[in-house]
Amino acid sequence: MLQLPFTLDAGRSTPLYQQLYDSLVSQIRSGALPAGTKLPGKRTLAAQLAIGVNTVDTAYQMLVAEGYLESRPKSGFFVQEISEPLSPPVPAA
């Protein structure tokens, strides 16, 4: 079972779903969660983090919409291959 190396802070002004989303994006972009990695199910992750299933679902759906995850029916959520965007051009001095 994949254990994710972060915790969420309910005391922060950032909503929990956004904290989860940001943490997962960071892990995916850094390569800590490589392409093809199966993420924990929504209920499992909610239990691990002591948050609501709807919170996990919201974060996962945002990640799917942005191409970080793929949802496979009856199989779960999997990390997608991402390509780093090109750096924005540096303005001429």
C-alpha positions in Angstrom: 0.0 0.0 0.0 1.4 3.4 -1.0 1.8 5.7 1.9 1.9 9.4 1.0 4.6 11.4 2.8 2.6 14.5 3.9 0.0 15.7 6.3 -2.8 18.2 6.0 -3.4 21.1 8.4 -7.1 21.9 9.1 -5.9 25.1 10.9 -4.6 26.7 7.7 -6.7 29.0 5.7 -6.2 26.9 2.6 -9.0 24.3 2.2 -8.0 20.7 2.8 -8.8 19.6 -0.8 -6.4 22.3 -2.1 -3.7 21.2 0.3 -4.1 17.6 -0.9 -4.1 18.7 -4.5 -1.0 20.9 -4.0 0.8 18.1 -2.2 0.1 15.5 -4.9 1.0 17.9 -7.7 4.3 18.5 -5.9 5.0 14.8 -5.5 4.1 14.1 -9.2 6.2 17.0 -10.6 9.2 16.0 -8.4 9.0 12.4 -9.6 8.3 11.1 -6.1 5.1 9.7 -7.6 6.2 8.4 -11.0 3.9 7.8 -14.0 1.9 4.6 -13.6 1.8 4.8 -9.8 -1.6 3.7 -8.5 -2.8 6.1 -5.8 -4.8 4.9 -2.8 -8.5 4.7 -3.2 -10.6 7.7 -2.1 -11.8 6.0 1.1 -8.4 4.6 2.0 -6.7 7.9 1.6 -9.5 9.7 3.5 -9.0 7.3 6.3 -5.2 7.7 6.3 -5.4 11.5 6.4 -8.4 11.6 8.7 -10.4 13.7 6.2 -13.7 13.3 4.3 -14.0 11.2 1.2 -15.5 14.2 -0.6 -12.3 16.1 0.1 -10.2 13.4 -1.5 -12.6 13.1 -4.4 -12.5 16.9 -5.1 -8.7 16.8 -5.1 -8.6 13.7 -7.3 -11.1 15.2 -9.8 -9.0 18.4 -10.1 -5.9 16.3 -10.8 -7.8 14.3 -13.4 -9.1 17.5 -15.1 -5.6 18.9 -15.3 -4.0 15.7 -16.6 -2.0 14.6 -13.6 -4.1 11.5 -12.9 -6.1 9.1 -15.0 -9.2 7.5 -13.6 -9.6 3.9 -14.7 -13.1 2.5 -13.9 -13.0 -0.2 -11.3 -9.2 0.1 -11.1 -8.5 3.4 -9.4 -6.5 6.5 -10.0 -3.1 6.4 -11.7 -0.4 9.0 -12.1 0.0 10.2 -15.7 3.2 11.0 -17.6 3.6 14.7 -17.5 5.9 16.9 -19.6 7.3 20.0 -17.9 6.1 23.2 -19.5 8.8 25.3 -21.1 10.1 28.2 -19.1 8.5 31.5 -20.1 10.8 33.6 -22.3 13.0 36.1 -20.4 12.2 39.7 -21.4 14.9 41.5 -23.3 16.6 44.2 -21.2 
